[in-house]
Amino acid sequence: MTVIVLVAAPEGLRGHLTRWMVEVNAGVFVGNPSKRIRDRIWELLATRIGDGQAILVEPATNEQGWATRTAGKDRCYPIDFDGLILSARNRR
């Protein structure tokens, strides 16, 4: 399963994601695309997110069973803390 969260995304990105995933709440998309489709979706999001934020949670072969990707201007960064993935933000 893949989850994508968009915050302050430009128009059109949410509509594009509904081709592949279900929008369960405003800006929250859930689906099960193949790795190839997921990578293409992420390329599109990372290049078009602008001042917004995008977070992708995808299956991974680690202890938690998932990994994250982030894009955008004021985004969270995944930090590996002894094998546990945590989320951090830069100080302003």
PDB file with one MODEL, atoms N, CA, C and O in Angstrom:
MODEL        1
ATOM      1  N   MET A   1       0.843  -1.173   0.000  1.00  0.00           N
ATOM      2  CA  MET A   1       0.000   0.000   0.000  1.00  0.00           C
ATOM      3  C   MET A   1       0.886   1.233   0.000  1.00  0.00           C
ATOM      4  O   MET A   1       1.960   1.243   0.602  1.00  0.00           O
ATOM      5  N   THR A   2       0.431   2.254  -0.672  1.00  0.00           N
ATOM      6  CA  THR A   2       1.139   3.521  -0.773  1.00  0.00           C
ATOM      7  C   THR A   2       0.223   4.635  -0.303  1.00  0.00           C
ATOM      8  O   THR A   2      -0.965   4.652  -0.622  1.00  0.00           O
ATOM      9  N   VAL A   3       0.787   5.574   0.463  1.00  0.00           N
ATOM     10  CA  VAL A   3       0.039   6.741   0.937  1.00  0.00           C
ATOM     11  C   VAL A   3       0.804   7.988   0.506  1.00  0.00           C
ATOM     12  O   VAL A   3       2.020   8.070   0.681  1.00  0.00           O
ATOM     13  N   ILE A   4       0.088   8.953  -0.056  1.00  0.00           N
ATOM     14  CA  ILE A   4       0.676  10.243  -0.421  1.00  0.00           C
ATOM     15  C   ILE A   4      -0.131  11.339   0.263  1.00  0.00           C
ATOM     16  O   ILE A   4      -1.362  11.329   0.240  1.00  0.00           O
ATOM     17  N   VAL A   5       0.584  12.286   0.872  1.00  0.00           N
ATOM     18  CA  VAL A   5      -0.055  13.433   1.519  1.00  0.00           C
ATOM     19  C   VAL A   5       0.460  14.695   0.832  1.00  0.00           C
ATOM     20  O   VAL A   5       1.669  14.904   0.725  1.00  0.00           O
ATOM     21  N   LEU A   6      -0.463  15.530   0.368  1.00  0.00           N
ATOM     22  CA  LEU A   6      -0.119  16.799  -0.254  1.00  0.00           C
ATOM     23  C   LEU A   6      -0.616  17.945   0.620  1.00  0.00           C
ATOM     24  O   LEU A   6      -1.753  17.922   1.093  1.00  0.00           O
ATOM     25  N   VAL A   7       0.239  18.949   0.835  1.00  0.00           N
ATOM     26  CA  VAL A   7      -0.124  20.144   1.590  1.00  0.00           C
ATOM     27  C   VAL A   7       0.172  21.348   0.712  1.00  0.00           C
ATOM     28  O   VAL A   7       1.285  21.498   0.208  1.00  0.00           O
ATOM     29  N   ALA A   8      -0.824  22.204   0.529  1.00  0.00           N
ATOM     30  CA  ALA A   8      -0.683  23.421  -0.288  1.00  0.00           C
ATOM     31  C   ALA A   8      -0.145  23.102  -1.674  1.00  0.00           C
ATOM     32  O   ALA A   8       0.747  23.790  -2.169  1.00  0.00           O
ATOM     33  N   ALA A   9      -0.678  22.069  -2.295  1.00  0.00           N
ATOM     34  CA  ALA A   9      -0.213  21.642  -3.616  1.00  0.00           C
ATOM     35  C   ALA A   9      -0.820  22.510  -4.709  1.00  0.00           C
ATOM     36  O   ALA A   9      -1.952  22.975  -4.575  1.00  0.00           O
ATOM     37  N   PRO A  10      -0.075  22.733  -5.793  1.00  0.00           N
ATOM     38  CA  PRO A  10      -0.622  23.480  -6.923  1.00  0.00           C
ATOM     39  C   PRO A  10      -1.824  22.752  -7.536  1.00  0.00           C
ATOM     40  O   PRO A  10      -1.959  21.535  -7.410  1.00  0.00           O
ATOM     41  N   GLU A  11      -2.683  23.514  -8.195  1.00  0.00           N
ATOM     42  CA  GLU A  11      -3.849  22.913  -8.829  1.00  0.00           C
ATOM     43  C   GLU A  11      -3.407  21.882  -9.868  1.00  0.00           C
ATOM     44  O   GLU A  11      -2.387  22.052 -10.535  1.00  0.00           O
ATOM     45  N   GLY A  12      -4.164  20.853  -9.987  1.00  0.00           N
ATOM     46  CA  GLY A  12      -3.887  19.824 -10.981  1.00  0.00           C
ATOM     47  C   GLY A  12      -3.202  18.595 -10.423  1.00  0.00           C
ATOM     48  O   GLY A  12      -3.404  17.493 -10.932  1.00  0.00           O
ATOM     49  N   LEU A  13      -2.398  18.761  -9.389  1.00  0.00           N
ATOM     50  CA  LEU A  13      -1.696  17.595  -8.837  1.00  0.00           C
ATOM     51  C   LEU A  13      -2.668  16.616  -8.191  1.00  0.00           C
ATOM     52  O   LEU A  13      -2.552  15.405  -8.378  1.00  0.00           O
ATOM     53  N   ARG A  14      -3.619  17.136  -7.437  1.00  0.00           N
ATOM     54  CA  ARG A  14      -4.593  16.244  -6.790  1.00  0.00           C
ATOM     55  C   ARG A  14      -5.403  15.496  -7.836  1.00  0.00           C
ATOM     56  O   ARG A  14      -5.660  14.302  -7.684  1.00  0.00           O
ATOM     57  N   GLY A  15      -5.804  16.178  -8.885  1.00  0.00           N
ATOM     58  CA  GLY A  15      -6.563  15.533  -9.950  1.00  0.00           C
ATOM     59  C   GLY A  15      -5.755  14.457 -10.643  1.00  0.00           C
ATOM     60  O   GLY A  15      -6.283  13.403 -10.997  1.00  0.00           O
ATOM     61  N   HIS A  16      -4.459  14.724 -10.840  1.00  0.00           N
ATOM     62  CA  HIS A  16      -3.601  13.724 -11.479  1.00  0.00           C
ATOM     63  C   HIS A  16      -3.496  12.466 -10.616  1.00  0.00           C
ATOM     64  O   HIS A  16      -3.521  11.350 -11.135  1.00  0.00           O
ATOM     65  N   LEU A  17      -3.381  12.646  -9.322  1.00  0.00           N
ATOM     66  CA  LEU A  17      -3.243  11.489  -8.428  1.00  0.00           C
ATOM     67  C   LEU A  17      -4.500  10.624  -8.398  1.00  0.00           C
ATOM     68  O   LEU A  17      -4.409   9.417  -8.174  1.00  0.00           O
ATOM     69  N   THR A  18      -5.663  11.218  -8.620  1.00  0.00           N
ATOM     70  CA  THR A  18      -6.900  10.430  -8.576  1.00  0.00           C
ATOM     71  C   THR A  18      -6.991   9.438  -9.731  1.00  0.00           C
ATOM     72  O   THR A  18      -7.861   8.567  -9.718  1.00  0.00           O
ATOM     73  N   ARG A  19      -6.131   9.547 -10.712  1.00  0.00           N
ATOM     74  CA  ARG A  19      -6.082   8.546 -11.786  1.00  0.00           C
ATOM     75  C   ARG A  19      -5.553   7.213 -11.270  1.00  0.00           C
ATOM     76  O   ARG A  19      -5.901   6.154 -11.791  1.00  0.00           O
ATOM     77  N   TRP A  20      -4.706   7.273 -10.240  1.00  0.00           N
ATOM     78  CA  TRP A  20      -4.022   6.075  -9.749  1.00  0.00           C
ATOM     79  C   TRP A  20      -4.405   5.693  -8.334  1.00  0.00           C
ATOM     80  O   TRP A  20      -4.234   4.540  -7.938  1.00  0.00           O
ATOM     81  N   MET A  21      -4.925   6.646  -7.559  1.00  0.00           N
ATOM     82  CA  MET A  21      -5.163   6.417  -6.143  1.00  0.00           C
ATOM     83  C   MET A  21      -6.519   6.989  -5.735  1.00  0.00           C
ATOM     84  O   MET A  21      -7.147   7.723  -6.498  1.00  0.00           O
ATOM     85  N   VAL A  22      -6.963   6.647  -4.527  1.00  0.00           N
ATOM     86  CA  VAL A  22      -8.223   7.146  -3.982  1.00  0.00           C
ATOM     87  C   VAL A  22      -7.908   8.258  -2.986  1.00  0.00           C
ATOM     88  O   VAL A  22      -7.035   8.101  -2.132  1.00  0.00           O
ATOM     89  N   GLU A  23      -8.613   9.376  -3.093  1.00  0.00           N
ATOM     90  CA  GLU A  23      -8.432  10.480  -2.143  1.00  0.00           C
ATOM     91  C   GLU A  23      -9.378  10.253  -0.975  1.00  0.00           C
ATOM     92  O   GLU A  23     -10.578  10.500  -1.088  1.00  0.00           O
ATOM     93  N   VAL A  24      -8.836   9.778   0.162  1.00  0.00           N
ATOM     94  CA  VAL A  24      -9.667   9.430   1.317  1.00  0.00           C
ATOM     95  C   VAL A  24     -10.014  10.640   2.174  1.00  0.00           C
ATOM     96  O   VAL A  24     -10.987  10.612   2.928  1.00  0.00           O
ATOM     97  N   ASN A  25      -9.229  11.690   2.062  1.00  0.00           N
ATOM     98  CA  ASN A  25      -9.479  12.962   2.731  1.00  0.00           C
ATOM     99  C   ASN A  25      -8.769  14.011   1.895  1.00  0.00           C
ATOM    100  O   ASN A  25      -7.977  13.664   1.019  1.00  0.00           O
ATOM    101  N   ALA A  26      -9.030  15.266   2.141  1.00  0.00           N
ATOM    102  CA  ALA A  26      -8.403  16.314   1.334  1.00  0.00           C
ATOM    103  C   ALA A  26      -6.883  16.210   1.370  1.00  0.00           C
ATOM    104  O   ALA A  26      -6.269  16.385   2.423  1.00  0.00           O
ATOM    105  N   GLY A  27      -6.284  15.927   0.236  1.00  0.00           N
ATOM    106  CA  GLY A  27      -4.831  15.844   0.134  1.00  0.00           C
ATOM    107  C   GLY A  27      -4.217  14.535   0.582  1.00  0.00           C
ATOM    108  O   GLY A  27      -2.992  14.411   0.582  1.00  0.00           O
ATOM    109  N   VAL A  28      -5.023  13.548   0.967  1.00  0.00           N
ATOM    110  CA  VAL A  28      -4.503  12.245   1.421  1.00  0.00           C
ATOM    111  C   VAL A  28      -4.949  11.179   0.422  1.00  0.00           C
ATOM    112  O   VAL A  28      -6.144  10.943   0.244  1.00  0.00           O
ATOM    113  N   PHE A  29      -3.986  10.543  -0.220  1.00  0.00           N
ATOM    114  CA  PHE A  29      -4.253   9.563  -1.264  1.00  0.00           C
ATOM    115  C   PHE A  29      -3.727   8.188  -0.855  1.00  0.00           C
ATOM    116  O   PHE A  29      -2.629   8.063  -0.313  1.00  0.00           O
ATOM    117  N   VAL A  30      -4.533   7.162  -1.125  1.00  0.00           N
ATOM    118  CA  VAL A  30      -4.165   5.792  -0.773  1.00  0.00           C
ATOM    119  C   VAL A  30      -4.357   4.921  -2.014  1.00  0.00           C
ATOM    120  O   VAL A  30      -5.331   5.076  -2.750  1.00  0.00           O
ATOM    121  N   GLY A  31      -3.421   4.011  -2.233  1.00  0.00           N
ATOM    122  CA  GLY A  31      -3.541   3.113  -3.373  1.00  0.00           C
ATOM    123  C   GLY A  31      -2.463   2.051  -3.336  1.00  0.00           C
ATOM    124  O   GLY A  31      -1.675   1.964  -2.395  1.00  0.00           O
ATOM    125  N   ASN A  32      -2.451   1.248  -4.381  1.00  0.00           N
ATOM    126  CA  ASN A  32      -1.480   0.163  -4.475  1.00  0.00           C
ATOM    127  C   ASN A  32      -0.877   0.123  -5.883  1.00  0.00           C
ATOM    128  O   ASN A  32      -0.975  -0.896  -6.567  1.00  0.00           O
ATOM    129  N   PRO A  33      -0.250   1.229  -6.321  1.00  0.00           N
ATOM    130  CA  PRO A  33       0.346   1.228  -7.657  1.00  0.00           C
ATOM    131  C   PRO A  33       1.625   0.390  -7.682  1.00  0.00           C
ATOM    132  O   PRO A  33       2.241   0.147  -6.645  1.00  0.00           O
ATOM    133  N   SER A  34       2.010  -0.041  -8.868  1.00  0.00           N
ATOM    134  CA  SER A  34       3.269  -0.783  -9.012  1.00  0.00           C
ATOM    135  C   SER A  34       4.437   0.157  -8.714  1.00  0.00           C
ATOM    136  O   SER A  34       4.269   1.376  -8.680  1.00  0.00           O
ATOM    137  N   LYS A  35       5.617  -0.418  -8.500  1.00  0.00           N
ATOM    138  CA  LYS A  35       6.798   0.389  -8.205  1.00  0.00           C
ATOM    139  C   LYS A  35       7.094   1.356  -9.348  1.00  0.00           C
ATOM    140  O   LYS A  35       7.466   2.504  -9.104  1.00  0.00           O
ATOM    141  N   ARG A  36       6.936   0.914 -10.569  1.00  0.00           N
ATOM    142  CA  ARG A  36       7.193   1.770 -11.732  1.00  0.00           C
ATOM    143  C   ARG A  36       6.246   2.973 -11.744  1.00  0.00           C
ATOM    144  O   ARG A  36       6.686   4.104 -11.948  1.00  0.00           O
ATOM    145  N   ILE A  37       4.969   2.736 -11.529  1.00  0.00           N
ATOM    146  CA  ILE A  37       3.991   3.828 -11.497  1.00  0.00           C
ATOM    147  C   ILE A  37       4.258   4.745 -10.316  1.00  0.00           C
ATOM    148  O   ILE A  37       4.199   5.967 -10.451  1.00  0.00           O
ATOM    149  N   ARG A  38       4.556   4.159  -9.144  1.00  0.00           N
ATOM    150  CA  ARG A  38       4.842   4.960  -7.941  1.00  0.00           C
ATOM    151  C   ARG A  38       6.035   5.876  -8.184  1.00  0.00           C
ATOM    152  O   ARG A  38       6.003   7.041  -7.787  1.00  0.00           O
ATOM    153  N   ASP A  39       7.093   5.370  -8.831  1.00  0.00           N
ATOM    154  CA  ASP A  39       8.268   6.190  -9.120  1.00  0.00           C
ATOM    155  C   ASP A  39       7.939   7.322 -10.091  1.00  0.00           C
ATOM    156  O   ASP A  39       8.437   8.436  -9.935  1.00  0.00           O
ATOM    157  N   ARG A  40       7.111   7.046 -11.082  1.00  0.00           N
ATOM    158  CA  ARG A  40       6.714   8.089 -12.035  1.00  0.00           C
ATOM    159  C   ARG A  40       5.845   9.149 -11.367  1.00  0.00           C
ATOM    160  O   ARG A  40       6.000  10.343 -11.625  1.00  0.00           O
ATOM    161  N   ILE A  41       4.930   8.704 -10.509  1.00  0.00           N
ATOM    162  CA  ILE A  41       4.099   9.662  -9.761  1.00  0.00           C
ATOM    163  C   ILE A  41       4.999  10.554  -8.916  1.00  0.00           C
ATOM    164  O   ILE A  41       4.798  11.768  -8.873  1.00  0.00           O
ATOM    165  N   TRP A  42       5.991   9.969  -8.242  1.00  0.00           N
ATOM    166  CA  TRP A  42       6.864  10.756  -7.386  1.00  0.00           C
ATOM    167  C   TRP A  42       7.688  11.754  -8.181  1.00  0.00           C
ATOM    168  O   TRP A  42       7.874  12.888  -7.737  1.00  0.00           O
ATOM    169  N   GLU A  43       8.187  11.356  -9.351  1.00  0.00           N
ATOM    170  CA  GLU A  43       8.933  12.291 -10.191  1.00  0.00           C
ATOM    171  C   GLU A  43       8.077  13.511 -10.522  1.00  0.00           C
ATOM    172  O   GLU A  43       8.550  14.646 -10.458  1.00  0.00           O
ATOM    173  N   LEU A  44       6.822  13.269 -10.875  1.00  0.00           N
ATOM    174  CA  LEU A  44       5.898  14.354 -11.193  1.00  0.00           C
ATOM    175  C   LEU A  44       5.671  15.247  -9.970  1.00  0.00           C
ATOM    176  O   LEU A  44       5.747  16.471 -10.070  1.00  0.00           O
ATOM    177  N   LEU A  45       5.396  14.636  -8.825  1.00  0.00           N
ATOM    178  CA  LEU A  45       5.141  15.415  -7.609  1.00  0.00           C
ATOM    179  C   LEU A  45       6.360  16.244  -7.213  1.00  0.00           C
ATOM    180  O   LEU A  45       6.235  17.429  -6.905  1.00  0.00           O
ATOM    181  N   ALA A  46       7.531  15.623  -7.220  1.00  0.00           N
ATOM    182  CA  ALA A  46       8.751  16.309  -6.776  1.00  0.00           C
ATOM    183  C   ALA A  46       9.089  17.505  -7.663  1.00  0.00           C
ATOM    184  O   ALA A  46       9.636  18.496  -7.180  1.00  0.00           O
ATOM    185  N   THR A  47       8.769  17.423  -8.960  1.00  0.00           N
ATOM    186  CA  THR A  47       9.091  18.533  -9.849  1.00  0.00           C
ATOM    187  C   THR A  47       8.022  19.618  -9.851  1.00  0.00           C
ATOM    188  O   THR A  47       8.325  20.767 -10.173  1.00  0.00           O
ATOM    189  N   ARG A  48       6.768  19.284  -9.499  1.00  0.00           N
ATOM    190  CA  ARG A  48       5.667  20.250  -9.596  1.00  0.00           C
ATOM    191  C   ARG A  48       5.112  20.724  -8.256  1.00  0.00           C
ATOM    192  O   ARG A  48       4.158  21.502  -8.248  1.00  0.00           O
ATOM    193  N   ILE A  49       5.664  20.293  -7.131  1.00  0.00           N
ATOM    194  CA  ILE A  49       5.083  20.638  -5.836  1.00  0.00           C
ATOM    195  C   ILE A  49       5.293  22.114  -5.489  1.00  0.00           C
ATOM    196  O   ILE A  49       4.502  22.675  -4.730  1.00  0.00           O
ATOM    197  N   GLY A  50       6.323  22.749  -6.016  1.00  0.00           N
ATOM    198  CA  GLY A  50       6.546  24.181  -5.786  1.00  0.00           C
ATOM    199  C   GLY A  50       6.727  24.511  -4.316  1.00  0.00           C
ATOM    200  O   GLY A  50       7.587  23.933  -3.651  1.00  0.00           O
ATOM    201  N   ASP A  51       5.913  25.449  -3.793  1.00  0.00           N
ATOM    202  CA  ASP A  51       6.004  25.866  -2.392  1.00  0.00           C
ATOM    203  C   ASP A  51       5.236  24.948  -1.453  1.00  0.00           C
ATOM    204  O   ASP A  51       5.276  25.143  -0.239  1.00  0.00           O
ATOM    205  N   GLY A  52       4.537  23.947  -1.990  1.00  0.00           N
ATOM    206  CA  GLY A  52       3.785  23.012  -1.158  1.00  0.00           C
ATOM    207  C   GLY A  52       4.677  21.934  -0.580  1.00  0.00           C
ATOM    208  O   GLY A  52       5.904  22.023  -0.629  1.00  0.00           O
ATOM    209  N   GLN A  53       4.036  20.911  -0.031  1.00  0.00           N
ATOM    210  CA  GLN A  53       4.764  19.772   0.546  1.00  0.00           C
ATOM    211  C   GLN A  53       4.139  18.486   0.044  1.00  0.00           C
ATOM    212  O   GLN A  53       2.923  18.394  -0.126  1.00  0.00           O
ATOM    213  N   ALA A  54       4.991  17.486  -0.191  1.00  0.00           N
ATOM    214  CA  ALA A  54       4.516  16.161  -0.584  1.00  0.00           C
ATOM    215  C   ALA A  54       5.258  15.118   0.239  1.00  0.00           C
ATOM    216  O   ALA A  54       6.473  15.197   0.417  1.00  0.00           O
ATOM    217  N   ILE A  55       4.509  14.143   0.735  1.00  0.00           N
ATOM    218  CA  ILE A  55       5.083  13.042   1.505  1.00  0.00           C
ATOM    219  C   ILE A  55       4.539  11.750   0.923  1.00  0.00           C
ATOM    220  O   ILE A  55       3.330  11.603   0.747  1.00  0.00           O
ATOM    221  N   LEU A  56       5.426  10.817   0.626  1.00  0.00           N
ATOM    222  CA  LEU A  56       5.034   9.514   0.111  1.00  0.00           C
ATOM    223  C   LEU A  56       5.498   8.451   1.094  1.00  0.00           C
ATOM    224  O   LEU A  56       6.663   8.433   1.491  1.00  0.00           O
ATOM    225  N   VAL A  57       4.595   7.571   1.484  1.00  0.00           N
ATOM    226  CA  VAL A  57       4.932   6.428   2.345  1.00  0.00           C
ATOM    227  C   VAL A  57       4.724   5.189   1.495  1.00  0.00           C
ATOM    228  O   VAL A  57       3.644   4.971   0.947  1.00  0.00           O
ATOM    229  N   GLU A  58       5.783   4.372   1.391  1.00  0.00           N
ATOM    230  CA  GLU A  58       5.750   3.206   0.514  1.00  0.00           C
ATOM    231  C   GLU A  58       6.309   1.975   1.216  1.00  0.00           C
ATOM    232  O   GLU A  58       7.034   2.100   2.203  1.00  0.00           O
ATOM    233  N   PRO A  59       5.978   0.789   0.717  1.00  0.00           N
ATOM    234  CA  PRO A  59       6.512  -0.439   1.318  1.00  0.00           C
ATOM    235  C   PRO A  59       8.036  -0.489   1.184  1.00  0.00           C
ATOM    236  O   PRO A  59       8.599  -0.017   0.196  1.00  0.00           O
ATOM    237  N   ALA A  60       8.692  -1.065   2.190  1.00  0.00           N
ATOM    238  CA  ALA A  60      10.151  -1.216   2.169  1.00  0.00           C
ATOM    239  C   ALA A  60      10.535  -2.460   2.948  1.00  0.00           C
ATOM    240  O   ALA A  60       9.769  -2.954   3.776  1.00  0.00           O
ATOM    241  N   THR A  61      11.722  -2.955   2.675  1.00  0.00           N
ATOM    242  CA  THR A  61      12.215  -4.139   3.386  1.00  0.00           C
ATOM    243  C   THR A  61      13.105  -3.698   4.542  1.00  0.00           C
ATOM    244  O   THR A  61      14.313  -3.934   4.531  1.00  0.00           O
ATOM    245  N   ASN A  62      12.506  -3.062   5.531  1.00  0.00           N
ATOM    246  CA  ASN A  62      13.211  -2.678   6.749  1.00  0.00           C
ATOM    247  C   ASN A  62      12.353  -3.104   7.939  1.00  0.00           C
ATOM    248  O   ASN A  62      11.295  -3.706   7.756  1.00  0.00           O
ATOM    249  N   GLU A  63      12.798  -2.798   9.145  1.00  0.00           N
ATOM    250  CA  GLU A  63      12.055  -3.229  10.338  1.00  0.00           C
ATOM    251  C   GLU A  63      10.649  -2.676  10.387  1.00  0.00           C
ATOM    252  O   GLU A  63       9.722  -3.377  10.793  1.00  0.00           O
ATOM    253  N   GLN A  64      10.476  -1.438   9.983  1.00  0.00           N
ATOM    254  CA  GLN A  64       9.155  -0.820  10.029  1.00  0.00           C
ATOM    255  C   GLN A  64       8.250  -1.292   8.897  1.00  0.00           C
ATOM    256  O   GLN A  64       7.026  -1.232   9.010  1.00  0.00           O
ATOM    257  N   GLY A  65       8.850  -1.758   7.811  1.00  0.00           N
ATOM    258  CA  GLY A  65       8.066  -2.229   6.678  1.00  0.00           C
ATOM    259  C   GLY A  65       7.652  -1.120   5.721  1.00  0.00           C
ATOM    260  O   GLY A  65       6.914  -1.371   4.768  1.00  0.00           O
ATOM    261  N   TRP A  66       8.118   0.107   5.960  1.00  0.00           N
ATOM    262  CA  TRP A  66       7.797   1.225   5.085  1.00  0.00           C
ATOM    263  C   TRP A  66       8.932   2.241   5.082  1.00  0.00           C
ATOM    264  O   TRP A  66       9.775   2.261   5.979  1.00  0.00           O
ATOM    265  N   ALA A  67       8.935   3.087   4.048  1.00  0.00           N
ATOM    266  CA  ALA A  67       9.914   4.164   3.919  1.00  0.00           C
ATOM    267  C   ALA A  67       9.177   5.407   3.434  1.00  0.00           C
ATOM    268  O   ALA A  67       8.059   5.316   2.926  1.00  0.00           O
ATOM    269  N   THR A  68       9.808   6.566   3.592  1.00  0.00           N
ATOM    270  CA  THR A  68       9.171   7.813   3.162  1.00  0.00           C
ATOM    271  C   THR A  68      10.053   8.556   2.175  1.00  0.00           C
ATOM    272  O   THR A  68      11.274   8.403   2.156  1.00  0.00           O
ATOM    273  N   ARG A  69       9.399   9.362   1.359  1.00  0.00           N
ATOM    274  CA  ARG A  69      10.068  10.327   0.490  1.00  0.00           C
ATOM    275  C   ARG A  69       9.366  11.656   0.742  1.00  0.00           C
ATOM    276  O   ARG A  69       8.154  11.694   0.952  1.00  0.00           O
ATOM    277  N   THR A  70      10.128  12.743   0.719  1.00  0.00           N
ATOM    278  CA  THR A  70       9.536  14.056   0.936  1.00  0.00           C
ATOM    279  C   THR A  70      10.018  15.024  -0.131  1.00  0.00           C
ATOM    280  O   THR A  70      11.123  14.888  -0.656  1.00  0.00           O
ATOM    281  N   ALA A  71       9.177  16.005  -0.445  1.00  0.00           N
ATOM    282  CA  ALA A  71       9.543  17.048  -1.405  1.00  0.00           C
ATOM    283  C   ALA A  71       8.816  18.325  -1.022  1.00  0.00           C
ATOM    284  O   ALA A  71       7.764  18.290  -0.383  1.00  0.00           O
ATOM    285  N   GLY A  72       9.385  19.440  -1.417  1.00  0.00           N
ATOM    286  CA  GLY A  72       8.744  20.726  -1.158  1.00  0.00           C
ATOM    287  C   GLY A  72       9.665  21.674  -0.436  1.00  0.00           C
ATOM    288  O   GLY A  72      10.774  21.320  -0.036  1.00  0.00           O
ATOM    289  N   LYS A  73       9.176  22.894  -0.277  1.00  0.00           N
ATOM    290  CA  LYS A  73       9.988  23.958   0.308  1.00  0.00           C
ATOM    291  C   LYS A  73      10.179  23.790   1.819  1.00  0.00           C
ATOM    292  O   LYS A  73      11.316  23.775   2.290  1.00  0.00           O
ATOM    293  N   ASP A  74       9.111  23.666   2.574  1.00  0.00           N
ATOM    294  CA  ASP A  74       9.172  23.563   4.036  1.00  0.00           C
ATOM    295  C   ASP A  74       8.776  22.153   4.435  1.00  0.00           C
ATOM    296  O   ASP A  74       7.703  21.942   4.999  1.00  0.00           O
ATOM    297  N   ARG A  75       9.631  21.197   4.148  1.00  0.00           N
ATOM    298  CA  ARG A  75       9.255  19.797   4.284  1.00  0.00           C
ATOM    299  C   ARG A  75       9.887  19.132   5.498  1.00  0.00           C
ATOM    300  O   ARG A  75      10.838  19.635   6.096  1.00  0.00           O
ATOM    301  N   CYS A  76       9.325  17.995   5.831  1.00  0.00           N
ATOM    302  CA  CYS A  76       9.903  17.134   6.860  1.00  0.00           C
ATOM    303  C   CYS A  76      10.971  16.268   6.207  1.00  0.00           C
ATOM    304  O   CYS A  76      10.875  15.937   5.025  1.00  0.00           O
ATOM    305  N   TYR A  77      11.978  15.906   6.975  1.00  0.00           N
ATOM    306  CA  TYR A  77      13.042  15.042   6.477  1.00  0.00           C
ATOM    307  C   TYR A  77      13.057  13.748   7.277  1.00  0.00           C
ATOM    308  O   TYR A  77      13.035  13.788   8.507  1.00  0.00           O
ATOM    309  N   PRO A  78      13.093  12.601   6.605  1.00  0.00           N
ATOM    310  CA  PRO A  78      13.189  11.343   7.344  1.00  0.00           C
ATOM    311  C   PRO A  78      14.595  11.192   7.940  1.00  0.00           C
ATOM    312  O   PRO A  78      15.594  11.389   7.247  1.00  0.00           O
ATOM    313  N   ILE A  79      14.660  10.848   9.205  1.00  0.00           N
ATOM    314  CA  ILE A  79      15.918  10.661   9.929  1.00  0.00           C
ATOM    315  C   ILE A  79      15.953   9.233  10.459  1.00  0.00           C
ATOM    316  O   ILE A  79      14.995   8.774  11.082  1.00  0.00           O
ATOM    317  N   ASP A  80      17.054   8.533  10.213  1.00  0.00           N
ATOM    318  CA  ASP A  80      17.221   7.170  10.725  1.00  0.00           C
ATOM    319  C   ASP A  80      17.821   7.259  12.130  1.00  0.00           C
ATOM    320  O   ASP A  80      18.945   7.731  12.300  1.00  0.00           O
ATOM    321  N   PHE A  81      17.077   6.809  13.121  1.00  0.00           N
ATOM    322  CA  PHE A  81      17.512   6.828  14.508  1.00  0.00           C
ATOM    323  C   PHE A  81      17.578   5.385  14.998  1.00  0.00           C
ATOM    324  O   PHE A  81      16.574   4.843  15.459  1.00  0.00           O
ATOM    325  N   ASP A  82      18.740   4.765  14.903  1.00  0.00           N
ATOM    326  CA  ASP A  82      18.943   3.365  15.296  1.00  0.00           C
ATOM    327  C   ASP A  82      17.951   2.418  14.623  1.00  0.00           C
ATOM    328  O   ASP A  82      17.395   1.527  15.266  1.00  0.00           O
ATOM    329  N   GLY A  83      17.736   2.622  13.326  1.00  0.00           N
ATOM    330  CA  GLY A  83      16.841   1.758  12.573  1.00  0.00           C
ATOM    331  C   GLY A  83      15.392   2.178  12.583  1.00  0.00           C
ATOM    332  O   GLY A  83      14.576   1.596  11.868  1.00  0.00           O
ATOM    333  N   LEU A  84      15.052   3.179  13.380  1.00  0.00           N
ATOM    334  CA  LEU A  84      13.686   3.698  13.441  1.00  0.00           C
ATOM    335  C   LEU A  84      13.643   4.996  12.642  1.00  0.00           C
ATOM    336  O   LEU A  84      14.425   5.910  12.905  1.00  0.00           O
ATOM    337  N   ILE A  85      12.741   5.087  11.674  1.00  0.00           N
ATOM    338  CA  ILE A  85      12.640   6.285  10.847  1.00  0.00           C
ATOM    339  C   ILE A  85      11.747   7.302  11.555  1.00  0.00           C
ATOM    340  O   ILE A  85      10.578   7.035  11.830  1.00  0.00           O
ATOM    341  N   LEU A  86      12.318   8.468  11.842  1.00  0.00           N
ATOM    342  CA  LEU A  86      11.593   9.566  12.465  1.00  0.00           C
ATOM    343  C   LEU A  86      11.511  10.725  11.489  1.00  0.00           C
ATOM    344  O   LEU A  86      12.213  10.735  10.478  1.00  0.00           O
ATOM    345  N   SER A  87      10.673  11.690  11.775  1.00  0.00           N
ATOM    346  CA  SER A  87      10.488  12.839  10.903  1.00  0.00           C
ATOM    347  C   SER A  87      10.999  14.087  11.612  1.00  0.00           C
ATOM    348  O   SER A  87      10.681  14.316  12.779  1.00  0.00           O
ATOM    349  N   ALA A  88      11.795  14.896  10.905  1.00  0.00           N
ATOM    350  CA  ALA A  88      12.365  16.117  11.491  1.00  0.00           C
ATOM    351  C   ALA A  88      12.132  17.287  10.546  1.00  0.00           C
ATOM    352  O   ALA A  88      11.985  17.110   9.337  1.00  0.00           O
ATOM    353  N   ARG A  89      12.101  18.486  11.121  1.00  0.00           N
ATOM    354  CA  ARG A  89      11.980  19.712  10.338  1.00  0.00           C
ATOM    355  C   ARG A  89      13.186  20.612  10.628  1.00  0.00           C
ATOM    356  O   ARG A  89      13.760  20.570  11.716  1.00  0.00           O
ATOM    357  N   ASN A  90      13.553  21.416   9.645  1.00  0.00           N
ATOM    358  CA  ASN A  90      14.600  22.397   9.872  1.00  0.00           C
ATOM    359  C   ASN A  90      14.066  23.521  10.748  1.00  0.00           C
ATOM    360  O   ASN A  90      12.881  23.853  10.691  1.00  0.00           O
ATOM    361  N   ARG A  91      14.934  24.099  11.550  1.00  0.00           N
ATOM    362  CA  ARG A  91      14.545  25.261  12.344  1.00  0.00           C
ATOM    363  C   ARG A  91      14.458  26.463  11.446  1.00  0.00           C
ATOM    364  O   ARG A  91      15.211  26.574  10.479  1.00  0.00           O
ATOM    365  N   ARG A  92      13.553  27.363  11.749  1.00  0.00           N
ATOM    366  CA  ARG A  92      13.412  28.573  10.915  1.00  0.00           C
ATOM    367  C   ARG A  92      14.335  29.652  11.361  1.00  0.00           C
ATOM    368  O   ARG A  92      14.349  30.734  10.775  1.00  0.00           O
TER     369      ARG A  92
ENDMDL
END
